[in-house]
Structures are given as C-alpha cells and as structure tokens.
C-alpha cells in the first residue's frame, strides 16, 4: 500500500514539475539567483508538499481499497475459531 502511494505521489510530482518547467520558462535567466537566494525555502516547501500529497494519496488508497476489511477479517476469525471451515489447518495453528 505504501509503495503504490509513493509511486502515485512521485508520478504526480513529476507531472507537476514538467508543467511548472514549461510554464516558468521566463525564469531561466534568473535560475542561479533564485536557487542561491530561495533554494532552501523551495526545498522545504517541496518536501512539505510531497509529504502532504503522499498522506492524501495514502488515505485515499486506504479508503478506496480497504473497504469492509474489519468485517471480512471478523468473519474469517469466526470461521477459524469454530473449526468448521476449509481453514481447519489454520485453526490448528491458532490453538498452538
């Protein structure tokens, strides 16, 4: 789950970076000045933005892909504890 959220976040950042590079061509002559004067601030902002986007993507993945997980796991646990299921071998491991 974390790997997929990280991949989606990296993809979003790559697309965002390419769009910004295309839209901000007029700043190319001032690149050295901007990096020297505001490089640390831009790096901190980019890191915070990456963390926020990653968190949003991770929460969205959990909401979308892990629906009713607790109910499903509860049903599986009930089957394992009763011992009347296909998973009798797994219920033996629980007893040990």
N, C-alpha and C positions, 0 to 999 in steps of 0.2 A: 504494500500500500504506500509506504513512504517512497519507494523507488519510483513508482508511477507518478506520484505527486511531484517529486523532484524533477522528473523528466518533463512533465507538463509545464511546470514553472520555468524551467530552463528554456523550453520552446517559446513560451510567452515572452521571456526576456530577450531572446534572440530576435523575434519578430519586432518587438518594441524598439530594440537597438537599431535594427535596419531601417525602420520607419523614421526614427529620430535622426539617423545619419543622413537620410535622404532629405529630410525637411530642414536641417540646420547646416546646409552647405555654405551659407554665408558666413559661418563662424570659423571656417577653415583657416583663414589668415591669422586668427587670434587664438589658435589652438594652444600654443606654448604658454601664452599669458594666462589663459583660462585654467589650464592644468596646474600651472605653478601657483596661482593665487587661490583657486577654488577646488583643487583636486581632492583634498582631504574631505571637504564638505560634500562633494559629489559622491565620493566613495562611501561615506557614512550613510547618505541618503539612499544610495543604490542598495546597500546592504540591508537597510531597514525596509525598503520597498520589497526586496526579494523575500525577506522573512515574512512580511505581511501577505504577499501573494502566495507564498508556499503554504502558509497557515490556512488561507482561504480555500486553496485547491485541496488541501488535505481534508478539511472539514467537509467540503462538498463531496469528495470521494467517499468519505465515511457515511454521509447521509444517503448518497445515491446507491452505493454498492453493498452496504451492510444493513439493509432494512430487515427488521424482524429477526435479527441474529440471536438475540436473547431468547426469544420464543422457540426458535429452532433448536438452540442448544439445550433448553429446558426439556424439550420433547426427547432429544437424544439421551440426555441424562436419565430421564424416566425409563426409557427403554433399557438402558444399560443396567440400572439398578433392579429392574424387575426380572431380568434374565430371560424373558420370553421373546427374544428378538433374534435377528440374524447375527447380531453382535454379541453372542454369548462369550466368545473368546475375549472380547474387550471387557466384559463384565467380570471375568475371572481376574483380569489384571487389576480391576478396581478393588476386589476383595483382598488381594495380597498386600 
